[in-house]
Amino acid sequence: MPEARDVVIIGGGHNGLVTAFYLAKAGFKPLVLERRSQPGGAAITDEFHPGFRCSTLAHAAGPIRPDIIRDMQLQRHGLKLITPDVGVAALSPDGRALILHNDARKSAEEISKFSAKDASRYPQFQQSLAKMGKVIGEVLAMPPPNIDDPSKGDLWGMLQTGRAVRKLGKKDMYRLLRWGPMAVADLAAEYFETELLRATIAARGIFGTFFGPWSAGTNLVLLIRAAGDSHPAGSAHFAAGGMGSVTEAMASAAKAAGAEIRSNVEVIEVRVKDGVAISVVLSTGEEIGTKAVVSNADPKRTLLKLVDPTHLSPDFVQKLQHYRMPGTVAKVNLALSALPNFTALQSTDNGNALSGRIHIGHEIDYLERAFDESKYGNFSRQPYLEIAIPSVSDPSLAPDGQHVMSIYMQYAPYKLKASDWESQRSALGETVVKTVTQYAPNLPELILSHQIITPQDLEETYGMTGGHIFHGELALDQFFTMRPLLDWGRYRTPIQNLYLCGSGTHPGAGLTGGSGANAAREVLKHLRR
């Protein structure tokens, strides 16, 4: 007889752990099955060089939704979040730096060194983002409604959202309706004249996407992120011990609530009978029966690999095959013998300026040219980079006086036109180091070791189909009721008792836990029936 469980959750990424917690808290006994040696998904910390530990993939929180932190009592389970005063230091090749703080007044003072007009408009822009972000946050925290046959709960949620939109006032309500479909470059240019400021804000709308700043709809991504953090260029939200400490705390909270987590267990099939998911099959041949299967894997991996597509309609399969998830991000982690000397920060408190995120991509056209190369199957030779040196705020990550540098590189397409990623791995690392060296000339002599993670690695090692870090493009036609597909935006699938809880579902915007919390509500409705 196969083992039987109330709920089986495939994948121990942060959304899977959040779902497990809420199901366990409701009195069920979920079993989380994690393919790798530790749960965490994209939020993990590894030692990649003796004595040097780094957030292997994600190096900053989403930020995590405050209600999830509160419900899971993550601080009691060891989580310590670090939010430096400096949100981002944007570097220019002319030797100047724009340092944006969490305090809007301090940011305005820094911006005034470039433009008095921009300094006066920045707090106003942030205020509008905060008001709209609050409304969008309410939308992100609720399951998408059933458009064809809305329930009373759906109608009430839509009514509440409508009221919140009206409370914005005529000016901001108009802005909300207008800004969503815009290119983020157009919005930044409307408000600001400083090119470095424009590019830093625009980068927030394209991070992790296969879009350039002039692509229509990229402002939606900026608005989604403003729901969790109203700072126009974003803040820096790190975790002591690296991002792995976030998922360690989540795993601890889930187990304390009654969930079980097994590592080194690979699910190779969701077994379906008469259109109903009845069990999961492991690589060992073991079968575990269950009332519900919840997959933290991306939609394509779940429904086109773990499920035999013959259980799905041809129309659904065709639509899912065209669900867009082209990876465009690579990651480079460096072990350094000392803190790099950034030319643009010589006149500042270097350590404080480097405590947040570091942005390289000084103008809109630079970002667009980086995107252009990826459109034609090449990785950018002058890439847009987001850098963190977490050991500045958390010395435990490296030996005394030494540091780790975590670099997101964009744009690196999943499919290369004339080569493959294994042969281009070293070239990718060299390109990233060369780009940073333009701003920190002594960087090469400080490098002790490096870790290079390509889009192919993101798929093969970390299970992200196409190498897409958000399990699917954040776009107008793949958002809310249409994420991942129209009519299937409520965490359910065409297979009865099979659900999705990963970032390929609404809201799906980074390490917030929103998808996992929303999915848990829908699964609970089924289990209670």
N, C-alpha and C positions, 0 to 999 in steps of 0.2 A: 504494500500500500504506500502511495506517495505521501510525503509530509504535507500537511494542510495548514494554511495560515489565513487570517482574516484578510490581510492586505500584503501584497508584495510590491516593494518599490524598487525599480531597476535604476541603479546609479545613486551614489552617495555624494553628489554635488550639493551645493548649498540649498538649492530649491528642493531637492529630494529630502534633505535633512529637515527643512522647515515643514514640509508636508508630513513627514513622519512624526514630528513633534505634535502637530495639531491633531493628527489622527489618534496618537497615543493619549494625548490629553483628554480626548473625547471618550476614552475607554476601550479603544481597539488596540490590537497588538501587531503593529506593522513590522514587517521584516525588510530591512534595507540590504540589498545585494550590490556590493561594489566590486567592480572588475579589478581595480588596482589594489596595491598593498595598503592604501590608506584612503579613507573617504575625503572628499574635498572638491573633486572636480577641478575647476579652474582656479580655486582658491586654496592653494597648497604652498607650503614652505619646504624647500629641500636644501641640503648641503651640497653645493655643486663644486666646491673646492675645499680642502681641509680647513675647517675653522670658519668658512664663509657660508652663511645661510641667506637665502633670498626668496622672495615671493616668486615662484617659478613662472607663473603666468600672470594672473591679475595682481597688480601691485597696489591697488587702491580699492576701497569699498565703494559701493554704488552712489550714495551712502545707503546702508541697510535701513529699512523702514523702522522708525522709532517704535511702533507698536509691536513689531516682531522682536526687537531687542528687549522690550519690556516683558512681553509674554513669555519669552524663553529664558528671561533673567540671565542673559549671556554674561554679564559682569560676574555673577555668582559662579559661573562655570569657567572663569579665568580670562574672559575677554577684556582687553584694555585697548581702547581706541585712542589714537594719537591724531589730533587735528592741529597742525602747525598754524601759526599766525599768517604765514605766507601761503597763499593758495597756489600761485604760479609765478615763476620768473621767466618772462619771455625775452629771448636773446635775439639781438640783431647783428648781422655781420659787420656793421659799422662800429661795433664796440659799445653799443648802448644796451641797456636792459630796462624792461618795464616790469616792475614788481607789483603784483596785485595781491592785496591782503583780504582776509575775511572781513575786516572793517572797511566799509565802503568809503568812509572819510579818509582813511589812510591811502586807499587805492586812488581816490581822487587827487590826493597830494602828489602821488607818483605820476599820475597821468598828466598833471599840470606841467610837468617838466617837458612834455611833448606838445600839449595843446590845452590852453585854458578853456576853450569851447568844449572839448571832449571831457575835461574834468568836471565841468558843470552838468553835463548830460549823463554821465555815468551813473550817479545815484538815482536819477529819474528812470533810467533804463532798468536798473536793478529792481526798483520798486515795482515797475510794471511786470517784470518777469516773476517777481514774488507773488503778485496778485493772481496772475494767470497760472502760475505753477501750483498754487493752492487748489484751484479748480481742477486742473489736470490731475493733481494728486488724488482727488476724490474719484476720478474716472479710473485711474490706474489701480486703485485699491478695491474696485468692485469687478465681479465677473461680467464680461460683456453680455448684454441682454439678448434674448431670443427675438430677433427682429420679426419673424413671421408669426410667432405666437407667444408674445411676452407674458410672463407670469405677473402676479401682483407685485412681487418683489422687484421684477425688472421695471415695471411701470413706476414704482416708487423711487427706484434708483435714478431713472431718467428724469423724473420730476424734480428730485433733489438737485441733480446736476444742472437742470435748466434754471432753477432758482439761483444756484451759485453763479451761473454765467450772467444772469440779469443783475446780480449784486455787484458785478465788476464795474458797472456804470457804462454809459454809452461809448466812451472813448476806448476803454480797455476791452470791452466786448467786441468792438469793431476790430481792434488790434488782434485779438485772439482768432477771429474768423479769417483775418487777412494773413496773419503771420504763418500759420500752419503750412500752407502750400508753397510758401516762398523759398527761394534759395537763401541759405544763411548768409552768403556773401552780400546779397542785396540788402538784407536787414542791417548787417553791420555797417555797410556803406551809408545807409540812411541816417544812422545815428552818429557815426564817428568819422573823423578825417585822418586820424593817425593810422597808418597802414599796419604797424605792428599790433596795435590794439584790435583792429578789425580782424586780422588773421588769427589772433589768440582766441577771440570769441568764436569765429567761424570754425575753428578746429574742433570745438566742442560739438558742433553739429555734424561732423563727418567722422569722428573717432569710431573706429571699428567697422565702418561701412564701406561699400564699394561705390562711393559717391565722391565727387569733388565739391568744393564750396559753391560752385555755380549751378549744381544740380538742383532741380526743383524738388521741394519737399524736405530738404535737409534742415530747414528751420523747425520741422516737427521734432527732430531728434533733440535740438536745443531745448524746446519746450518740455519734452518728456524729462530731460535731465534737470530742468528748472523746478520740476515738481519735488525733487528731493533736495535741491541746493540752488537757491536763487541767484548765487553769484554768477554774473554773465560768463566768466571764463572758468567757472567751477572752483572748487576748493580742493584740499588734499585731505583725504581720510585714510589713514594708515592704521595698522594694528601692531601692537608690540609682539615681537616674535614672527612677524610676517603674516600674510593673509591666511596661512594655514591655521593660525590660532583662532580665526573666525569660525572656520568649519570644525575645528576641534571643540570649541565651546558649543557649537550647534549640535554636534554629535553627542556630547556629554548631556546636554539638555534633553535631547530626544530619548536617550537611554534612560535618563532619570524619570521621564514621563511614562516609560514602558515599552519603548521601541527596542528592537534588536538589530544590530548592524553586523554584517559579515563581510570581511574583506577577502581579496583574492578569490572571488567567486564571480564567474562570468556567465551571464545569461545569453544563450545562443538562440532561443526561440520562445515566443509567446504562443502557447498551444491554444488553438481555437476550435470549438465544436459547435456547429449549428449557429454560427455568427456570434458566439459568446466566448470570451477569454476565460479559460478554466484553469490554466496552470502555466508555469514557466519551466523551461528545460535548461539545465546547466551544462557547461562544457564537459563535466564529468559524467553526464548521462542521467544525473539525478533529476527528478521531477518534483516540483512543489505545487500542490493544488492551492487555489485561493478564490475568495469571493470577488476580489478586485485586483487588477494589476495597474500600477501607476508608474509611468516611465518618465524618468528624468533625462533620458536621451533625447536627441533632437527628433523632430517629426519624421524626417526621411529615414533615419536609422531605425526608428521604432516601427514604422508602418510599411517600409519597403524591404527591411532586412530581418528584423526580429519576427515580424508577422509574414506569413506566406501571402503575397499580394492576390492570390486567387480568392481570398476571403473578402476582397474589396471590389467595388464596382470599377469597371474600366475608366469611367469618367473621373472618379475620385483619384485613381492612380495617376492618370494623366495630369490632373491639376497639381497633385503633390510633386510630381516629377518636375514641374515648372515653378515650384516654390523656390524663390531665389535665396541662395546661401553661398555666394562666392567669397571665400576667405580672402582677406587683403592685409592681414597683420602678421608680422613676425616678431619674435622676442629675442633680445640679446641681454644676457646677464654677465656682468664683469666683476671679478675680484680685483680690488685695487690696493696697492701698497700705501696710498695716501689719498687725501682729498684733491681732486683736480683743481687746477687754477683757471677759472673762467675769466677771460679777459674783460668781459663786460661787467663783472662783479668785483673788480679789484678795489673800487672805492667804497664798497659796502661791507657790511658784516657778512662775510662769505658763507659762514656756517648757517646763519639765520636765513639768508636768501636761498640756500640750497635745501632747506628743510621741507619745502613743498614740492610741487611738480616743476619741471623745467621744460619749457616749450621751445622747439626749434622748427621754424616755419614762419619766416618774418613778414611775409606778405601773401595776400590772396593768390596772386599769380604763381608764387612759389608752390603753394599747396595744389593749385590746379595743374601745374606742370608735373608735379609728382604723381598725381592721379592719371594724367595722360599716358604716362609710360605703362602703367598697369593695365590700362584699357586694351593695350596691344600686346599683352602677354609678357611684359618685361618688368622686373622689379626696379623701382626708382633708384637712380644713382645720386639724386639729391632728395632724400626722403624727408617726410614730415616725421618728427620724433617727439615722443613724450617720455621724459626721463624722470626717474626718482632715485634718490640716494637715501634709502630708508635708514641706513646706519648713522646718519647725522642725528636723527631723533631717537634711534634705538640702537645704541652701541653694542647690544648683545648679539647682533647679527654678524659681526666681524671681529677679529682680534684687535687689541688696543691700537688706536692710531690708524687702522686700516678700514676700508669701506667696501660696500657692495653697491653697484650701479645697475639699476633695472631699466631697460630701454624697450619701449614699444616702437616698432618701425612700421611705417605705413608709406608707401603702398608696396605690398609683396603679393602678387596674385597667386592663387592656389595652382593654377595651370600656367606653366611657362611655355611660351610659343616655340622656342627653338632649343630647349634644354630640359633638365630635370633638377629637382631641388637638391638631391644628394650631391650632384656635381657642382652646384652653385652655392652650397652651404658656406664655404670659406669666403667666397666673393661677397655674399650677403654680410657676413660679419665684418669684413674689411670695409665695405661701404658705410656701414653704421659707424664704425670707429673713425673713419676718415671724416665723416660729416660732423661728429662731435668734436673732433680735433680742430676744426675750423674755429671753434668757440673756446676750446680748452686745449691749447697747444701742447701741454705736457702730458696729456692723457696716455698716449702710447707707451711711454716709459714707465707708467704706473701699473699697467695691466699684468696681473699674475696668472690669470686664467679667464676663460670665457665659456659660456654656454650659449649655443645658437639653436633656436627653435624655429623651424620653418612652418609654413602653412600645412605642409604634408605631415610634419610631426604632430601638429594640432589634431589632425584627423586620425592618424595611425596610433599614436601613443595616448592621446587624451580624448579620443572618441568624438571629435567635433567634425561632422560631415562637411566636406569642402573647406575645412579649416576656419569656419566662421565662428568667431568668439561669442556671438549672440544667438547662435542656433537659427539664423535666418535674418535677412536684411530688415532693418528698421525703416519701413517706407510706408507711405500713405495707403498703399494697397495691401500691406501686410501688417496692419495695426488694428487694435481693438477687436471688433467683431470679425475681422478678416485675418486674424493671426491664429494658426497658420493659414487657414483657408476660410472663405466665406461659408457660413452655416456650421463651421466647426471651430468656433472661437471660444467655446465654453468648457475647454479641458477634456471634453468627451471625444471619442473617435467613432467611426462607423462600426467598430467591433464593440459589442456590448460588454461592459465591465472592464474595458481598457481605457485608461485615461493618460493624459499628458500633464506634466507639471514643470517642464524645463523652460529655458529662455525662449524656446520657439513658440510659447504661448503668451498671451497678454499678461503683463505689460512687456516683459522680456528685455528690460533695459539694464543689463549689467548686474552687479552683485548687490541687489536690494532685497531679495527674498520674496518679492511681490508675487511672482508666478507660483511659487510653492504654497504661499498662504492662500491665494485665491483658489488654487486647485483643490486644496484640502477641504474647503467649504463645499465644493461641488461633489467631491467623493463622499463626504459625510452625509449629504442628502441621500445618496444612493444607498449607503450602508445602513442608514437608519430606516429606510423603507424596507 
